Amino acid sequence: MAVHFCTIASGSSGNCIFVGSDSTRILIDAGLSGKRIENGLTSVGINPNSLDALFVTHEHSDHIQGIGILSRRFDLPVYATPGTWQAMDAYNALGKIHPRNKLLVYSDERIVLNDLCINPFSIPHDAAEPVGYAIESEGRKIAVATDIGKPTPLIEHNISDCDVLLIESNHDLDMLENGPYPIQLKRRIRGDFGHLSNVAAGQLITCVYSPRLVAVILGHLSEENNRPAIAFDTVRNILHENGIDTSADTRLVVADRHHPGRLISLRTHDLTDASPAIGM
């Protein structure tokens, strides 16, 4: 038995995450074209026809662009909070979705899908009813937490004791402050319902760190206000200052915004790469 994780893409221009077991496979968000997602899955050895469901964090376009086409093409159930469904329906963002495939999730109410237990948790972001997800199976835990204005006790609780954590590391504070964005957009990004900075990401990882955390993936980087090397160095330095050795204790990587990352497979307490790095 194994639990698998892979970023298909993660960044301000589009997000899609694969999580699965040997018998159940889901996507978290589909903010790319359906074709790109299918190609990305195939490139890491995952048949798109084997997907069981798609879970949505919130209604912003970089998280939902490909949901409609994937649901129609593969008859996929789509899970989202009532507020997210209302927002997506109001703008007809997904096109026609069969009623049987429009399903609800609620913060702090777990969904059991075969051998996966999916736990939605509320996050502070400027969307209708956004959530992150923690997925558990066979004693393993993977959490996806992006688009976070600020850390909260609820977030910390849900992303603690993970084996694999995808955490937002959206912007470098200096790049944001000195960059071209208008002041109102800068305030929105750094506000309590915006996005986590590199520094905030490093501090949050430190707060929830445990020895079982074998991989941290920094995701949802801003194309304008961050660079992969800056995010990596900033977070690594914070972790090292707090006694977390990313060369031995926990692997730290930055998700690629355009290409799939490594497929991570967890068996007992081993971490193995099931595919070569792509675009990293």
Wavefront OBJ file of the C-alpha trace (Angstrom):
o trace
v 0.000 0.000 0.000
v 1.276 3.481 -0.853
v 0.078 7.066 -0.817
v 1.112 9.286 -3.704
v 1.513 13.042 -4.211
v 2.493 15.224 -7.152
v 2.142 18.856 -8.157
v 0.916 19.057 -11.750
v 1.534 22.815 -11.555
v 1.535 25.358 -8.756
v 1.826 29.109 -9.056
v -0.125 32.310 -9.400
v -0.943 31.353 -13.001
v -2.488 27.952 -12.251
v -2.702 25.180 -9.664
v -3.409 21.451 -9.793
v -2.365 18.811 -7.262
v -2.610 15.033 -7.488
v -3.087 12.895 -4.364
v -3.897 9.209 -4.378
v -3.533 5.723 -3.017
v -3.119 2.526 -4.978
v -6.909 2.387 -5.433
v -8.214 5.987 -5.184
v -7.034 9.059 -7.087
v -8.107 12.676 -6.725
v -7.134 16.138 -7.902
v -7.118 19.193 -5.691
v -7.955 22.136 -7.952
v -7.671 22.250 -11.732
v -6.530 25.752 -12.584
v -4.994 24.817 -15.938
v -6.463 23.743 -19.240
v -7.845 20.244 -19.283
v -5.271 19.239 -21.898
v -2.335 20.443 -19.786
v -3.632 18.549 -16.771
v -4.119 15.353 -18.783
v -0.614 15.646 -20.261
v 0.855 16.374 -16.836
v -0.787 13.348 -15.264
v 0.293 11.092 -18.113
v 3.892 12.326 -17.864
v 4.149 11.002 -14.292
v 2.443 7.711 -15.074
v -1.115 8.521 -13.992
v -3.993 7.668 -16.328
v -6.514 10.551 -16.273
v -9.283 7.974 -16.737
v -8.413 6.543 -13.317
v -9.358 9.730 -11.425
v -12.145 9.345 -8.865
v -12.957 12.957 -7.916
v -11.877 16.575 -7.977
v -11.795 18.782 -4.881
v -11.870 22.587 -5.123
v -10.247 24.990 -2.679
v -11.973 28.158 -3.948
v -13.407 29.791 -7.040
v -10.499 31.921 -8.324
v -9.640 31.180 -11.942
v -6.134 29.879 -11.240
v -7.785 27.025 -9.331
v -10.816 26.131 -11.473
v -10.010 26.728 -15.154
v -10.022 23.049 -16.134
v -12.668 21.704 -13.750
v -15.595 21.787 -16.144
v -13.868 20.022 -19.021
v -12.365 17.352 -16.756
v -15.692 16.656 -15.058
v -17.480 16.311 -18.381
v -14.742 14.303 -20.099
v -14.218 11.801 -17.280
v -17.603 12.020 -15.519
v -15.808 13.272 -12.408
v -17.567 14.286 -9.189
v -16.574 17.801 -8.133
v -16.509 18.622 -4.418
v -16.626 22.224 -3.182
v -18.085 24.207 -0.299
v -21.587 25.704 -0.711
v -20.112 29.201 -0.974
v -17.635 28.108 -3.630
v -20.354 26.407 -5.665
v -22.520 29.506 -5.415
v -19.669 31.702 -6.657
v -18.749 29.344 -9.507
v -22.384 29.012 -10.583
v -22.990 32.764 -10.415
v -20.365 33.359 -13.094
v -20.994 30.102 -14.982
v -17.296 29.481 -14.478
v -17.372 25.743 -15.195
v -19.948 25.406 -17.930
v -22.478 22.599 -17.639
v -21.794 20.106 -14.838
v -24.102 17.116 -14.414
v -26.084 17.544 -11.178
v -24.896 14.182 -9.858
v -21.315 15.474 -10.029
v -21.953 18.656 -7.997
v -21.142 17.610 -4.432
v -20.633 19.542 -1.215
v -17.905 19.658 1.389
v -17.986 21.551 4.664
v -15.089 22.801 6.730
v -14.127 20.291 9.439
v -16.458 17.588 8.072
v -14.417 14.780 6.596
v -15.257 12.992 3.377
v -14.422 9.297 3.103
v -13.717 8.293 -0.482
v -12.821 4.612 -0.588
v -9.515 4.440 1.318
v -8.889 8.215 1.398
v -10.135 10.433 4.217
v -10.319 14.050 3.005
v -10.505 16.766 5.650
v -11.466 20.277 4.449
v -10.474 23.165 6.728
v -11.312 26.848 6.528
v -8.623 29.288 5.376
v -8.570 33.119 5.431
v -8.637 34.279 1.804
v -10.691 36.750 -0.214
v -12.957 34.121 -1.719
v -16.513 32.974 -0.994
v -15.851 29.983 1.299
v -12.281 28.760 0.756
v -10.742 25.649 2.265
v -7.486 23.735 2.375
v -7.360 19.949 2.473
v -5.649 17.322 4.606
v -5.775 13.800 3.187
v -5.135 10.691 5.258
v -4.772 7.051 4.252
v -3.179 4.038 5.909
v -1.575 6.173 8.598
v -0.095 8.664 6.118
v -1.085 12.322 5.889
v -0.706 14.887 3.104
v -1.869 18.503 3.439
v -2.414 21.225 0.842
v -2.604 24.773 2.190
v -2.308 27.695 -0.233
v -4.014 31.083 -0.654
v -3.691 31.869 3.037
v -3.820 35.435 4.301
v -2.438 34.501 7.686
v -1.825 31.355 9.752
v -4.613 30.360 12.115
v -4.861 27.748 14.879
v -7.244 25.760 12.654
v -4.723 25.689 9.818
v -1.905 24.731 12.177
v -4.015 21.900 13.593
v -4.870 20.491 10.182
v -1.370 20.628 8.693
v 0.390 19.257 11.773
v 1.751 15.703 11.833
v 2.038 15.515 8.053
v 4.268 13.297 5.980
v 4.059 15.676 3.003
v 3.053 19.349 3.114
v 2.366 21.700 0.222
v 2.430 25.199 1.674
v 2.040 28.585 0.032
v 5.197 30.683 -0.288
v 3.704 33.367 -2.461
v 5.879 36.455 -2.316
v 9.093 38.058 -1.189
v 8.176 41.083 0.915
v 10.846 43.342 -0.579
v 9.936 42.396 -4.144
v 6.272 43.042 -3.421
v 6.855 46.408 -1.765
v 9.272 47.633 -4.453
v 7.477 46.053 -7.396
v 5.090 47.443 -10.011
v 1.779 46.494 -8.389
v -0.570 49.335 -7.354
v -0.723 50.001 -3.620
v -4.223 48.552 -3.241
v -3.137 45.238 -4.771
v -0.047 45.177 -2.550
v -2.262 45.688 0.493
v -4.558 42.889 -0.648
v -1.679 40.420 -1.126
v -0.023 41.109 2.219
v -3.340 41.432 4.083
v -5.081 38.948 6.352
v -7.094 37.558 3.410
v -4.320 37.571 0.832
v -1.254 35.347 0.552
v 1.599 34.046 2.699
v 5.061 35.528 2.225
v 8.202 33.407 2.129
v 9.002 34.424 5.695
v 5.499 33.566 6.928
v 5.698 30.194 5.183
v 8.984 29.372 6.889
v 7.615 30.372 10.271
v 4.459 28.295 9.794
v 6.424 25.210 8.746
v 8.555 25.623 11.868
v 5.422 25.755 14.040
v 3.974 22.520 12.656
v 7.185 20.588 12.100
v 7.472 17.032 13.376
v 10.030 14.307 12.608
v 7.522 12.509 10.373
v 7.541 15.439 7.888
v 9.650 14.076 5.053
v 8.842 16.578 2.296
v 7.783 20.230 2.153
v 6.779 21.680 -1.195
v 6.653 25.460 -1.519
v 3.808 26.369 -3.864
v 1.710 29.144 -5.355
v 4.707 31.415 -5.985
v 3.951 34.799 -7.508
v 5.478 35.286 -10.940
v 5.945 39.024 -10.338
v 6.893 39.111 -6.654
v 8.986 36.007 -6.046
v 11.649 33.737 -7.467
v 12.085 30.014 -6.740
v 15.637 30.524 -5.438
v 14.543 33.357 -3.139
v 11.646 31.345 -1.733
v 13.837 28.291 -1.220
v 16.692 30.170 0.466
v 14.394 32.213 2.709
v 12.442 29.204 3.975
v 15.517 26.979 4.256
v 17.326 29.586 6.346
v 14.366 29.919 8.722
v 14.135 26.157 9.104
v 17.872 25.829 9.698
v 17.754 28.595 12.319
v 15.175 26.461 14.110
v 17.186 23.247 13.954
v 15.436 21.643 10.947
v 17.972 20.206 8.530
v 16.556 20.228 4.996
v 19.497 18.173 3.758
v 18.684 15.304 6.134
v 15.455 15.669 8.124
v 13.026 17.093 5.585
v 13.320 17.516 1.840
v 12.479 21.078 0.774
v 11.534 21.754 -2.863
v 9.815 24.488 -4.836
v 6.885 23.473 -7.032
v 7.200 24.333 -10.696
v 4.545 26.682 -12.013
v 4.366 25.064 -15.455
v 5.398 21.403 -15.149
v 4.763 18.397 -12.906
v 7.094 17.789 -10.019
v 8.331 14.467 -8.717
v 5.760 11.822 -7.923
v 6.271 11.117 -4.224
v 5.206 7.685 -2.965
v 5.005 6.952 0.747
v 5.327 3.384 2.026
v 5.717 2.924 5.780
v 8.219 5.717 6.565
v 10.157 5.585 3.304
v 10.108 8.280 0.638
v 10.830 7.189 -2.921
v 10.689 9.048 -6.206
v 8.530 7.157 -8.651
v 9.486 9.414 -11.574
v 12.301 11.740 -12.540
v 12.011 15.454 -11.846
v 10.289 17.331 -14.636
v 10.851 21.065 -14.992
v 12.559 21.414 -11.612
l 1 2 3 4 5 6 7 8 9 10 11 12 13 14 15 16 17 18 19 20 21 22 23 24 25 26 27 28 29 30 31 32 33 34 35 36 37 38 39 40 41 42 43 44 45 46 47 48 49 50 51 52 53 54 55 56 57 58 59 60 61 62 63 64 65 66 67 68 69 70 71 72 73 74 75 76 77 78 79 80 81 82 83 84 85 86 87 88 89 90 91 92 93 94 95 96 97 98 99 100 101 102 103 104 105 106 107 108 109 110 111 112 113 114 115 116 117 118 119 120 121 122 123 124 125 126 127 128 129 130 131 132 133 134 135 136 137 138 139 140 141 142 143 144 145 146 147 148 149 150 151 152 153 154 155 156 157 158 159 160 161 162 163 164 165 166 167 168 169 170 171 172 173 174 175 176 177 178 179 180 181 182 183 184 185 186 187 188 189 190 191 192 193 194 195 196 197 198 199 200 201 202 203 204 205 206 207 208 209 210 211 212 213 214 215 216 217 218 219 220 221 222 223 224 225 226 227 228 229 230 231 232 233 234 235 236 237 238 239 240 241 242 243 244 245 246 247 248 249 250 251 252 253 254 255 256 257 258 259 260 261 262 263 264 265 266 267 268 269 270 271 272 273 274 275 276 277 278 279 280
